[in-house]
């Protein structure tokens, strides 16, 4: 929640001319939030388009016994007539409904959904048709931003504990692989794992020299191996290592079915213990992380980490404020939705197969998403919020610079523009940035219209605050 997702919208594949014909479409309002469109189609609506399509097919048709482009029209019509009729009628209905919605200035949710027909269509002989579509209508809503409502903007300060964690992470990342005398929490154990039969290694059974991550292991398995030394042996059930047959199958490089059909007892012999030895905190580390002579002391190193942490923490504080605003408005702005229609719409448009039962179980979340989209759109409309193309370009550049910075690199100024064009060339990425900018402007609007109190907290204090929700 909080990031603006554009509401389900209706888009024409191409602009329609102003004099575009209007099929006979009638609207019956079921209630304030639901309507049915009845679309009547007669032969004159589609005959010309079908003939044009068939003539085009005739020009390119190639058939034995006829010269290219000279296949008789009657034969073309027999071969392609029904498909052309279906396709052109579907296209005309689609265009006509969109034009109707536009002309009547209907504020709809989702898109029209065809109703199930009682009678079967005979596309070969039937010339006139009637189709019905369900419409979900957008409710009237009023979003009031009260000056008396207070929100808290948390200014999260990185404390020594957090910086210590950052130091540990970086020294581990730039460390070297060494060996251990006994198994510890973060080690990689090189183990000889072999299937047993009657207490002995099974001939032709599963056997593998494998690298076992102690961190990934189940708590029960950790208890068995922590403190063991090289050459230690124990009998284990391999499914306990990572808590499932599929993970162990990957570890031992066999099919999952082989693990499921194998015996429960395996030998686990510790061959060696690999351990990441943290890098020393010295000038060599500073230069690797930030470039030569950029940081020259432990104090500067920790200060640099604190500055980087502050950027991350500011993002967390911003997300908390955003979530608080969303939660408040969802609770404060009351309106109904055409729930039955929206459930059908979700089912009809889901990218992945989904059952009605799954939709029902998740509908509270779906409903909140639809409701927040409507609230956002109302705020955008009421307060004339706009996002310019130039703002999206700048956001793309900021994202690119930040991504490079994560790896201690800078983007050459002459290349930044091209990087931004590449990113914005992906429609999904571009839309995402528009959504985020709209979301930011809505958050700024609410912050201006309501009370906003800044409160400084440590990272640990913020974690506790967030956990209370």
C-alpha positions as CSV (number, residue, x, y, z in Angstrom):
1,X,0.0,0.0,0.0
2,X,1.0,3.6,-0.4
3,X,2.6,3.3,-3.9
4,X,0.1,4.5,-6.5
5,X,-1.0,1.8,-8.8
6,X,-3.1,3.2,-11.7
7,X,-6.7,2.0,-11.5
8,X,-7.8,-0.6,-14.0
9,X,-8.4,1.6,-17.1
10,X,-9.9,1.3,-20.5
11,X,-7.6,2.1,-23.4
12,X,-8.5,2.4,-27.1
13,X,-6.1,0.7,-29.4
14,X,-6.2,3.8,-31.7
15,X,-8.0,7.2,-31.6
16,X,-11.6,7.1,-33.0
17,X,-12.8,9.7,-35.3
18,X,-15.4,12.2,-34.0
19,X,-18.0,11.0,-36.5
20,X,-17.5,7.3,-35.5
21,X,-20.9,5.6,-35.7
22,X,-22.7,4.6,-32.6
23,X,-24.3,1.1,-32.4
24,X,-27.5,0.9,-30.5
25,X,-26.3,0.7,-26.9
26,X,-28.6,1.0,-23.9
27,X,-27.7,1.2,-20.3
28,X,-29.7,-0.2,-17.4
29,X,-28.6,0.8,-13.9
30,X,-28.9,-2.1,-11.5
31,X,-28.0,0.2,-8.6
32,X,-25.7,3.1,-7.8
33,X,-22.6,0.9,-8.4
34,X,-23.6,-1.6,-11.1
35,X,-25.0,-1.3,-14.6
36,X,-25.7,-3.5,-17.6
37,X,-24.9,-2.4,-21.2
38,X,-27.0,-4.0,-23.9
39,X,-25.3,-3.8,-27.4
40,X,-27.5,-4.5,-30.4
41,X,-25.6,-5.4,-33.6
42,X,-27.2,-5.5,-37.1
43,X,-25.7,-6.5,-40.4
44,X,-25.1,-3.0,-41.6
45,X,-22.8,-2.4,-38.6
46,X,-20.2,-4.9,-39.7
47,X,-20.9,-5.9,-43.4
48,X,-18.5,-3.3,-45.0
49,X,-15.7,-4.2,-42.6
50,X,-16.0,-7.9,-43.2
51,X,-16.0,-7.4,-47.0
52,X,-12.9,-5.2,-46.8
53,X,-11.2,-7.8,-44.8
54,X,-12.1,-10.6,-47.2
55,X,-11.0,-8.5,-50.3
56,X,-7.7,-8.0,-48.6
57,X,-7.4,-11.7,-48.0
58,X,-8.3,-12.3,-51.7
59,X,-5.4,-10.1,-52.9
60,X,-2.9,-12.2,-51.0
61,X,-4.5,-15.6,-51.2
62,X,-2.6,-18.4,-52.9
63,X,-4.4,-21.6,-53.8
64,X,-3.7,-24.5,-56.1
65,X,-5.5,-24.1,-59.4
66,X,-5.6,-20.3,-59.2
67,X,-3.1,-17.5,-59.9
68,X,-2.1,-15.6,-56.8
69,X,-4.7,-12.9,-56.0
70,X,-7.3,-14.5,-58.4
71,X,-9.0,-16.9,-56.0
72,X,-12.8,-16.4,-56.4
73,X,-14.3,-14.1,-53.8
74,X,-17.0,-16.7,-53.0
75,X,-14.3,-19.3,-52.1
76,X,-12.5,-16.7,-49.9
77,X,-15.8,-15.9,-48.2
78,X,-16.5,-19.6,-47.6
79,X,-13.0,-20.1,-46.1
80,X,-12.7,-17.0,-44.0
81,X,-16.1,-15.4,-43.8
82,X,-17.2,-16.7,-40.3
83,X,-13.9,-15.8,-38.7
84,X,-13.9,-12.4,-40.3
85,X,-17.4,-11.8,-39.1
86,X,-16.6,-12.8,-35.5
87,X,-13.4,-10.7,-35.5
88,X,-15.0,-7.6,-36.9
89,X,-18.1,-7.8,-34.7
90,X,-15.9,-8.1,-31.6
91,X,-13.8,-5.2,-32.7
92,X,-16.8,-3.0,-33.4
93,X,-18.4,-3.9,-30.1
94,X,-15.2,-3.1,-28.2
95,X,-14.8,0.3,-30.0
96,X,-18.5,1.2,-29.6
97,X,-18.5,0.4,-25.9
98,X,-15.4,2.5,-25.3
99,X,-16.9,5.4,-27.3
100,X,-20.2,5.1,-25.4
101,X,-18.3,5.3,-22.0
102,X,-16.4,8.3,-23.3
103,X,-19.5,10.1,-24.6
104,X,-21.6,9.4,-21.5
105,X,-18.7,10.3,-19.2
106,X,-19.2,7.2,-17.2
107,X,-16.7,6.7,-14.4
108,X,-16.2,3.0,-14.5
109,X,-14.1,0.5,-12.5
110,X,-12.2,-2.1,-14.3
111,X,-13.6,-2.9,-17.8
112,X,-16.9,-4.2,-19.1
113,X,-17.4,-7.9,-18.5
114,X,-19.5,-9.9,-21.0
115,X,-22.5,-11.6,-19.4
116,X,-23.1,-15.3,-20.1
117,X,-25.6,-15.8,-22.9
118,X,-28.6,-18.1,-22.6
119,X,-28.7,-18.8,-26.3
120,X,-25.9,-20.2,-28.5
121,X,-24.9,-17.9,-31.4
122,X,-25.0,-19.4,-34.9
123,X,-22.3,-17.3,-36.5
124,X,-22.9,-18.9,-39.9
125,X,-26.5,-17.8,-40.4
126,X,-27.3,-15.3,-37.7
127,X,-27.1,-11.6,-38.9
128,X,-28.4,-9.7,-35.8
129,X,-27.0,-10.1,-32.3
130,X,-27.5,-8.8,-28.8
131,X,-24.7,-8.8,-26.2
132,X,-24.8,-7.7,-22.6
133,X,-21.9,-6.5,-20.5
134,X,-21.7,-5.9,-16.7
135,X,-20.3,-2.5,-15.7
136,X,-18.8,-1.6,-12.3
137,X,-19.5,2.1,-11.6
138,X,-17.1,4.2,-9.5
139,X,-18.7,5.5,-6.2
140,X,-18.9,9.2,-5.3
141,X,-16.3,9.9,-2.6
142,X,-15.3,13.0,-0.6
143,X,-11.8,13.1,0.7
144,X,-11.4,15.7,3.5
145,X,-7.9,16.5,4.8
146,X,-8.4,17.8,8.3
147,X,-6.0,20.3,9.7
148,X,-6.4,18.8,13.1
149,X,-5.2,15.4,12.1
150,X,-1.5,14.9,13.2
151,X,1.0,12.6,11.5
152,X,4.5,11.9,12.8
153,X,7.5,12.0,10.5
154,X,10.2,9.9,12.1
155,X,13.8,11.2,11.7
156,X,15.7,8.0,12.3
157,X,19.3,8.3,13.5
158,X,21.9,5.6,12.9
159,X,23.3,4.5,16.3
160,X,26.5,2.7,17.1
161,X,24.8,-0.7,17.1
162,X,23.6,-0.2,13.5
163,X,27.0,1.1,12.4
164,X,28.7,-1.9,14.0
165,X,26.4,-4.2,12.0
166,X,27.4,-2.3,8.8
167,X,31.1,-2.7,9.7
168,X,30.6,-6.4,10.3
169,X,28.8,-6.9,7.0
170,X,31.5,-5.0,5.0
171,X,34.4,-6.7,6.7
172,X,32.8,-10.1,5.9
173,X,32.1,-9.1,2.3
174,X,35.7,-8.1,1.8
175,X,37.1,-10.9,3.9
176,X,39.0,-14.1,2.9
177,X,38.1,-17.7,3.2
178,X,39.8,-19.6,6.0
179,X,39.4,-22.7,8.0
180,X,37.8,-23.4,11.4
181,X,38.7,-25.9,14.1
182,X,35.1,-26.4,15.2
183,X,31.8,-25.7,13.5
184,X,30.3,-22.3,14.2
185,X,27.1,-20.5,13.2
186,X,28.3,-18.9,9.9
187,X,30.5,-21.7,8.6
188,X,30.3,-23.8,5.5
189,X,30.9,-27.4,6.3
190,X,32.4,-29.7,3.7
191,X,30.7,-33.0,4.5
192,X,30.9,-36.5,3.1
193,X,27.2,-37.5,3.0
194,X,26.3,-41.1,2.2
195,X,23.2,-43.2,2.3
196,X,23.3,-46.1,4.9
197,X,21.8,-49.5,4.9
198,X,21.9,-51.7,8.0
199,X,24.5,-49.2,9.5
200,X,26.9,-49.5,6.6
201,X,27.3,-47.3,3.5
202,X,24.9,-48.6,0.9
203,X,26.4,-49.8,-2.3
204,X,25.1,-47.8,-5.2
205,X,23.3,-45.5,-2.7
206,X,23.2,-41.7,-2.7
207,X,26.7,-40.3,-1.9
208,X,28.0,-36.7,-2.3
209,X,30.8,-34.5,-1.0
210,X,28.6,-31.4,-0.3
211,X,29.0,-27.9,1.1
212,X,26.5,-27.4,3.9
213,X,25.6,-23.9,5.0
214,X,25.2,-23.8,8.8
215,X,23.2,-20.6,8.6
216,X,20.6,-22.2,6.2
217,X,20.3,-25.4,8.3
218,X,17.3,-26.0,10.5
219,X,17.6,-25.3,14.2
220,X,17.4,-29.0,15.0
221,X,20.3,-29.8,12.6
222,X,22.4,-26.9,13.9
223,X,22.2,-28.3,17.4
224,X,23.6,-31.6,16.1
225,X,26.6,-30.2,14.2
226,X,27.6,-27.0,16.1
227,X,30.9,-27.6,17.9
228,X,31.9,-30.7,15.8
229,X,35.4,-30.9,14.5
230,X,36.8,-32.3,11.2
231,X,36.5,-36.1,11.0
232,X,33.5,-36.1,13.3
233,X,30.8,-38.5,12.1
234,X,27.1,-38.8,12.9
235,X,24.0,-40.5,11.5
236,X,21.3,-38.1,10.3
237,X,18.1,-37.9,8.3
238,X,19.1,-35.7,5.4
239,X,15.7,-34.1,5.1
240,X,16.4,-32.4,8.4
241,X,19.4,-30.5,7.0
242,X,17.5,-27.8,5.2
243,X,14.0,-28.8,6.2
244,X,12.7,-30.4,3.0
245,X,13.4,-33.0,0.3
246,X,13.7,-30.5,-2.6
247,X,16.5,-28.5,-0.9
248,X,18.5,-31.6,0.0
249,X,18.0,-33.0,-3.5
250,X,19.7,-29.9,-4.8
251,X,22.5,-30.2,-2.2
252,X,23.2,-33.8,-3.1
253,X,22.6,-33.3,-6.9
254,X,19.9,-35.9,-7.3
255,X,16.2,-35.9,-8.2
256,X,13.8,-35.2,-5.4
257,X,12.1,-38.6,-5.9
258,X,15.5,-40.2,-5.1
259,X,15.5,-38.5,-1.7
260,X,11.9,-39.5,-1.0
261,X,12.6,-43.1,-1.8
262,X,15.9,-43.3,0.0
263,X,16.3,-44.6,3.6
264,X,16.2,-42.3,6.5
265,X,19.7,-42.9,7.7
266,X,22.7,-41.1,6.2
267,X,26.3,-40.8,7.3
268,X,27.4,-37.2,7.8
269,X,31.2,-36.9,8.1
270,X,32.8,-33.5,8.6
271,X,35.7,-33.3,6.1
272,X,36.6,-29.6,6.6
273,X,35.2,-26.3,7.9
274,X,35.3,-23.2,5.8
275,X,34.9,-19.8,7.4
276,X,34.9,-16.3,6.1
277,X,37.7,-14.4,7.9
278,X,36.7,-10.8,8.2
279,X,38.9,-8.2,6.6
280,X,41.0,-6.0,8.9
281,X,39.7,-2.5,9.3
282,X,42.5,-0.6,7.7
283,X,43.4,1.7,4.8
284,X,43.4,-1.2,2.3
285,X,39.7,-1.9,3.2
286,X,38.8,1.8,3.0
287,X,40.3,2.0,-0.5
288,X,38.5,-1.2,-1.7
289,X,35.2,0.1,-0.5
290,X,35.3,3.8,-1.4
291,X,38.3,4.3,-3.7
292,X,41.8,5.3,-3.0
293,X,42.3,7.9,-0.3
294,X,38.6,8.8,-0.1
295,X,38.4,7.6,3.5
296,X,41.5,7.7,5.7
297,X,40.6,6.7,9.2
298,X,38.2,4.5,11.2
299,X,36.3,7.6,12.3
300,X,35.8,8.7,8.7
301,X,34.9,5.1,7.7
302,X,32.1,5.0,10.4
303,X,31.0,8.5,9.4
304,X,30.7,7.4,5.8
305,X,28.7,4.4,6.8
306,X,26.5,6.5,9.0
307,X,25.7,8.9,6.1
308,X,24.8,5.9,3.9
309,X,22.7,4.4,6.6
310,X,20.9,7.7,7.1
311,X,19.7,7.6,3.4
312,X,18.3,4.2,4.0
313,X,16.7,5.2,7.2
314,X,15.1,8.3,5.7
315,X,13.5,5.9,3.2
316,X,12.1,3.8,6.0
317,X,10.8,6.8,7.8
318,X,9.1,8.0,4.6
319,X,7.5,4.6,4.1
320,X,6.2,4.7,7.7
321,X,4.7,8.1,7.2
322,X,3.2,7.0,3.8
323,X,1.7,3.8,5.4
324,X,0.2,5.9,8.3
325,X,-1.4,8.3,5.8
326,X,-2.8,5.4,3.7
327,X,-4.1,3.6,6.8
328,X,-5.8,6.8,8.1
329,X,-7.5,7.7,4.8
330,X,-8.7,4.1,4.2
331,X,-10.4,4.3,7.6
332,X,-11.6,7.8,7.3
333,X,-13.1,7.9,3.8
334,X,-16.2,5.8,3.7
335,X,-17.8,4.5,0.5
336,X,-19.0,1.2,-1.0
337,X,-17.6,-0.7,-3.9
338,X,-19.3,-3.0,-6.5
339,X,-17.8,-6.0,-4.7
340,X,-19.4,-8.7,-6.8
341,X,-18.4,-7.1,-10.0
342,X,-14.8,-6.5,-8.8
343,X,-14.5,-10.2,-7.8
344,X,-15.5,-11.2,-11.3
345,X,-13.2,-8.6,-12.8
346,X,-10.2,-10.0,-10.8
347,X,-11.1,-13.5,-11.9
348,X,-11.4,-12.5,-15.5
349,X,-8.2,-10.5,-15.7
350,X,-5.8,-12.4,-13.4
351,X,-2.5,-13.3,-15.1
352,X,-2.3,-16.5,-13.1
353,X,-5.1,-19.0,-12.7
354,X,-7.1,-18.2,-9.6
355,X,-10.2,-19.7,-8.1
356,X,-13.2,-17.8,-6.8
357,X,-12.4,-19.2,-3.3
358,X,-8.9,-17.6,-3.5
359,X,-10.3,-14.3,-4.6
360,X,-12.8,-14.4,-1.7
361,X,-10.0,-15.2,0.8
362,X,-7.8,-12.3,-0.5
363,X,-10.6,-9.8,-1.3
364,X,-10.0,-7.6,1.8
365,X,-6.6,-6.8,0.3
366,X,-8.0,-6.4,-3.2
367,X,-10.7,-4.1,-1.8
368,X,-8.2,-1.9,0.0
369,X,-6.1,-1.6,-3.2
370,X,-9.2,-0.5,-5.2
371,X,-10.3,1.9,-2.4
372,X,-6.8,3.5,-2.2
373,X,-6.7,3.9,-6.0
374,X,-10.0,5.8,-5.9
375,X,-8.9,8.0,-2.9
376,X,-5.6,8.8,-4.7
377,X,-7.4,9.6,-8.0
378,X,-9.8,11.9,-6.1
379,X,-7.0,13.8,-4.4
380,X,-5.2,14.1,-7.8
381,X,-8.3,15.5,-9.4
382,X,-9.4,17.8,-6.5
383,X,-6.0,19.3,-6.1
384,X,-4.9,19.3,-9.8
385,X,-1.8,17.2,-9.1
386,X,0.4,16.7,-12.1
387,X,3.6,14.9,-12.9
388,X,5.6,16.3,-15.8
389,X,7.8,14.2,-18.1
390,X,10.9,16.2,-16.9
391,X,10.2,15.0,-13.4
392,X,10.2,11.4,-14.5
393,X,13.5,11.8,-16.3
394,X,15.1,13.3,-13.2
395,X,13.8,10.5,-11.0
396,X,15.2,8.0,-13.5
397,X,18.6,9.7,-13.2
398,X,18.5,9.8,-9.4
399,X,17.7,6.0,-9.4
400,X,20.6,5.3,-11.8
401,X,23.1,7.4,-9.8
402,X,22.0,5.6,-6.5
403,X,22.3,2.2,-8.1
404,X,25.9,2.9,-9.2
405,X,26.7,4.4,-5.9
406,X,25.8,1.1,-4.1
407,X,28.8,-0.4,-5.9
408,X,31.1,2.5,-5.2
409,X,30.9,3.8,-8.8
410,X,29.9,7.1,-10.4
411,X,28.0,7.5,-13.6
412,X,29.8,9.6,-16.2
413,X,27.7,12.7,-16.8
414,X,27.7,12.2,-20.6
415,X,26.3,8.7,-20.2
416,X,23.6,9.5,-17.6
417,X,21.1,10.8,-20.2
418,X,21.4,7.6,-22.3
419,X,21.0,5.4,-19.2
420,X,17.8,7.3,-18.3
421,X,16.4,6.9,-21.9
422,X,17.1,3.2,-21.7
423,X,15.3,2.9,-18.4
424,X,12.3,5.0,-19.5
425,X,12.1,3.0,-22.7
426,X,10.6,0.2,-20.7
427,X,6.9,1.2,-20.3
428,X,6.6,-0.7,-17.0
429,X,9.5,1.1,-15.4
430,X,8.3,4.5,-16.7
431,X,4.8,3.9,-15.3
432,X,6.3,2.8,-12.0
433,X,8.1,6.1,-11.7
434,X,5.0,8.1,-12.6
435,X,3.2,6.2,-9.9
436,X,5.9,6.9,-7.3
437,X,6.0,10.6,-8.1
438,X,2.2,10.9,-7.8
439,X,2.4,9.0,-4.5
440,X,5.1,11.4,-3.2
441,X,3.0,14.4,-4.2
442,X,0.0,13.1,-2.5
443,X,2.0,12.5,0.6
444,X,3.3,16.0,0.5
445,X,-0.2,17.3,0.0
446,X,-1.5,15.5,3.1
447,X,1.5,16.6,5.1
448,X,0.8,20.2,4.2
449,X,-3.0,20.1,4.8
450,X,-2.7,18.2,8.1
451,X,-0.3,18.5,11.1
452,X,3.2,17.0,10.6
453,X,5.4,16.6,13.6
454,X,9.0,15.5,13.2
455,X,10.3,13.1,15.9
456,X,13.9,12.0,16.2
457,X,14.4,8.4,17.1
458,X,17.2,5.8,17.1
459,X,17.0,2.9,14.7
460,X,16.3,0.5,17.5
461,X,13.5,2.7,18.8
462,X,12.0,2.9,15.3
463,X,12.1,-0.9,15.0
464,X,10.2,-1.2,18.2
465,X,7.6,1.4,17.0
466,X,7.1,-0.4,13.7
467,X,6.7,-3.8,15.5
468,X,3.7,-2.4,17.5
469,X,1.6,-2.1,14.3
